[in-house]
Amino acid sequence: MHRILANAWADMAAGYARRRVWITLATEDIGDQHRRTTLGPLWLLINYFAFAATFIFVFAPAPSAQFAIYVATGLLVWNYMNDSISQAVTLFEREQSFIRGTNLPLSAYVMRVTLQNVIRGLYAVFGCAVILVFAQVNITPAWLWAGLGLVIILVCSPAVVALFGFLGVFFPDSQFIVTNLMRVAMFATPLFWTHEGEGGLRGALYYWNPFTYFLDMVRQPIVDGTVHWSSFAFSIVFTLVVWALAVLMLGAYRKKVALIV
């Protein structure tokens, strides 16, 4: 166990020392993905508006500024979590040329994709802010808790990326399984539907869905000024568990990745 922890710490320390490398690569990735387009990375903002408008105007039970706030904040969190998981499961396979040809630590690749998603998320934050302004949302001190919720999600995401990255390496079929599950999870998560305390299938999807708690942690302080302490408790415990697993995987299997990809 001591050797595993030492290996994981060495990899993460080396990744931090190479931070200029993965910061440069992540920012270049965003530019390269939109290099030949007219609007460039602004397409990230347009995509967010397109999804938000679809959910707000198609799924709204009635025209409501409150529902627009509900969807806009939920979509902000969901997009980040979905991108983090979907891209992570193919991470090490995409980076196989770098992994085989360089001595970059695995944590550098994890932080590269994490930073990419953070940059995308910043465009979504701006789009969400625009919708909130038009919806005339009331800013309250509870928004500070929403900010803390975003910080917890950011802290959790590198560990999630690492775990799903290892999953994709050792179980290649998981790439297709995770992709399909995330498509289903978008509709099984209270993203554009609400839960009013009813039981049945909707109640089960609400209470047994881990995404629910991350959404509520950020969304509820903005929507109605309330703080769901159970959501914070679950998210913090989940983050600690995921980081513990990620450290163990990184320490035990980091050298095997180069032999498999």
C-alpha positions in Angstrom: 0.0 0.0 0.0 2.8 2.4 0.8 4.4 1.7 -2.6 1.1 2.3 -4.3 0.5 5.6 -2.5 4.1 6.7 -3.2 3.7 5.9 -6.9 0.5 7.9 -7.1 2.0 10.9 -5.3 5.0 10.8 -7.6 2.8 10.8 -10.7 0.6 13.7 -9.4 3.6 15.7 -8.3 5.2 15.2 -11.7 1.9 16.2 -13.4 1.8 19.4 -11.3 5.4 20.1 -12.3 4.5 19.8 -16.0 1.4 22.0 -15.6 2.6 24.4 -18.4 2.5 21.4 -20.8 -1.1 20.3 -20.1 -2.4 23.9 -19.8 -0.9 24.7 -23.2 -2.2 21.5 -24.7 -5.7 22.0 -23.3 -6.0 25.5 -24.6 -4.7 24.5 -28.0 -7.2 21.7 -28.1 -10.1 24.1 -27.8 -8.7 26.3 -30.5 -7.9 23.4 -32.8 -11.5 22.0 -32.5 -12.9 25.3 -33.9 -9.9 26.4 -36.1 -11.7 26.6 -39.4 -15.0 27.8 -38.2 -16.2 31.4 -38.4 -17.3 31.8 -34.8 -14.6 29.7 -33.2 -15.2 28.7 -29.6 -18.3 30.8 -29.6 -20.0 27.6 -30.9 -19.7 26.3 -27.4 -21.9 29.1 -26.2 -24.3 28.6 -29.1 -24.6 24.9 -28.3 -25.5 25.7 -24.7 -28.2 28.2 -25.8 -29.6 25.7 -28.3 -30.0 22.9 -25.6 -31.3 25.3 -23.0 -33.9 26.8 -25.4 -35.0 23.3 -26.4 -35.6 22.2 -22.9 -37.2 25.5 -21.8 -39.7 25.9 -24.6 -40.4 22.2 -25.4 -40.5 20.6 -22.0 -41.9 23.5 -19.9 -45.3 22.6 -18.5 -46.1 26.3 -18.9 -44.1 29.5 -19.7 -42.2 30.2 -16.6 -39.1 32.2 -15.7 -38.6 29.9 -12.7 -38.4 26.9 -15.1 -35.9 28.7 -17.3 -33.7 29.2 -14.2 -34.1 25.6 -13.2 -33.1 24.3 -16.7 -30.3 26.8 -17.2 -28.5 26.0 -14.0 -29.1 22.2 -14.3 -27.8 22.1 -17.8 -24.7 24.0 -16.8 -23.8 21.3 -14.3 -24.9 18.4 -16.4 -22.9 19.4 -19.5 -19.7 19.6 -17.4 -20.3 16.2 -15.8 -21.4 14.6 -19.1 -18.3 15.9 -20.9 -16.0 14.8 -18.1 -17.2 11.2 -18.1 -17.8 10.8 -21.9 -14.3 12.1 -22.8 -12.6 10.3 -19.9 -13.5 6.8 -21.0 -11.5 7.1 -24.2 -8.8 9.4 -22.7 -5.8 7.1 -22.6 -6.6 5.5 -25.9 -6.7 8.9 -27.6 -3.4 9.8 -26.0 -1.6 6.5 -26.8 1.0 8.2 -29.1 2.0 10.5 -26.3 1.9 7.8 -23.6 4.2 5.6 -25.7 6.5 8.3 -27.0 6.9 10.6 -24.0 7.5 10.4 -20.3 4.6 12.6 -19.3 2.8 11.3 -16.1 -0.7 10.0 -16.5 -2.0 12.8 -14.3 -1.0 15.3 -17.0 -3.4 13.7 -19.4 -6.1 13.7 -16.8 -5.6 17.4 -16.1 -5.5 18.2 -19.8 -9.0 16.9 -20.4 -10.2 18.3 -17.2 -9.0 21.8 -18.1 -10.6 21.4 -21.6 -13.9 20.8 -19.9 -13.4 23.7 -17.5 -12.9 26.0 -20.5 -16.0 24.7 -22.1 -17.8 25.1 -18.9 -16.8 28.8 -18.7 -18.7 29.4 -22.0 -21.7 27.7 -20.4 -21.4 29.8 -17.3 -21.7 32.9 -19.5 -24.7 31.5 -21.3 -26.3 30.6 -18.0 -25.7 34.1 -16.7 -27.5 35.6 -19.7 -30.5 33.4 -19.2 -30.6 34.2 -15.5 -30.5 37.9 -16.3 -33.4 37.6 -18.7 -35.3 35.5 -16.2 -34.8 38.3 -13.6 -33.4 35.9 -11.0 -33.0 37.3 -7.5 -29.4 37.1 -6.2 -29.3 36.0 -2.6 -26.5 35.1 -0.2 -27.4 31.4 -0.9 -25.6 31.8 -4.2 -22.4 31.4 -2.2 -23.4 27.8 -1.5 -24.0 27.3 -5.2 -20.4 28.5 -5.8 -19.1 26.1 -3.2 -21.0 23.3 -5.0 -19.2 24.2 -8.3 -15.9 24.0 -6.4 -16.8 20.5 -5.1 -17.6 19.4 -8.6 -14.3 20.8 -10.0 -12.4 19.0 -7.2 -14.2 15.8 -8.0 -13.8 15.8 -11.7 -10.1 14.9 -12.1 -10.6 11.8 -10.0 -13.7 10.9 -12.1 -11.7 11.4 -15.3 -8.9 9.2 -14.0 -11.2 6.4 -13.0 -13.1 6.3 -16.2 -9.8 6.6 -18.1 -8.6 3.4 -16.4 -12.0 1.8 -17.0 -11.7 2.4 -20.8 -8.2 0.9 -20.9 -8.9 -2.3 -19.0 -12.5 -2.8 -20.3 -12.6 -1.5 -23.9 -16.4 -2.3 -24.2 -17.0 0.3 -21.4 -16.5 3.0 -24.0 -19.8 2.1 -25.7 -21.5 1.2 -22.5 -20.7 4.5 -20.8 -21.8 6.5 -23.9 -25.2 4.8 -24.0 -25.7 5.0 -20.3 -25.0 8.8 -20.3 -27.6 9.3 -23.0 -30.1 7.5 -20.9 -28.9 9.3 -17.7 -29.8 12.7 -19.3 -33.5 11.7 -19.3 -33.3 9.9 -15.9 -31.8 12.9 -14.2 -34.0 15.8 -13.1 -32.6 18.1 -15.7 -35.8 19.3 -17.3 -38.3 17.5 -15.1 -39.1 18.3 -11.5 -39.7 16.2 -8.5 -42.6 17.1 -6.2 -42.1 14.4 -3.6 -44.0 11.7 -5.6 -43.0 8.1 -5.4 -42.9 5.5 -8.1 -40.3 5.5 -10.9 -39.8 9.3 -10.9 -39.1 9.2 -7.1 -36.6 6.4 -7.5 -34.9 8.2 -10.4 -34.6 11.3 -8.3 -33.3 9.7 -5.0 -31.1 6.9 -6.4 -29.5 9.0 -9.1 -26.1 10.4 -8.0 -26.3 13.1 -10.6 -29.3 14.5 -8.8 -27.3 15.6 -5.7 -24.6 17.3 -7.7 -27.3 19.2 -9.6 -29.3 20.2 -6.5 -26.1 21.3 -4.7 -25.6 24.1 -7.3 -29.2 24.6 -8.6 -31.4 24.9 -5.5 -29.6 27.9 -3.9 -30.1 29.8 -7.2 -33.6 28.6 -8.0 -35.3 29.2 -4.6 -32.5 30.2 -2.2 -32.5 26.9 -0.3 -29.6 24.7 0.5 -30.0 20.9 0.3 -27.5 19.8 3.0 -28.0 16.1 2.0 -26.8 16.9 -1.5 -23.7 18.5 -0.1 -23.1 15.6 2.3 -23.5 13.1 -0.5 -21.3 15.0 -2.9 -18.5 15.5 -0.5 -18.5 11.8 0.6 -18.7 10.7 -3.1 -15.7 13.0 -3.9 -13.6 11.5 -1.2 -14.4 8.0 -2.2 -13.7 8.6 -5.9 -10.4 10.3 -5.1 -9.3 7.4 -2.9 -10.1 5.0 -5.7 -8.4 7.1 -8.3 -5.2 7.4 -6.2 -5.1 3.6 -5.7 -5.7 3.0 -9.4 -3.0 5.5 -10.4 -0.5 4.1 -8.0 -1.1 0.5 -8.9 -1.7 0.6 -12.7 -0.1 3.7 -14.1 2.8 1.7 -15.7 0.5 -0.9 -17.1 -1.4 1.6 -19.2 1.5 2.1 -21.6 1.7 -1.6 -22.2 -2.0 -1.9 -23.0 -3.0 1.1 -25.1 
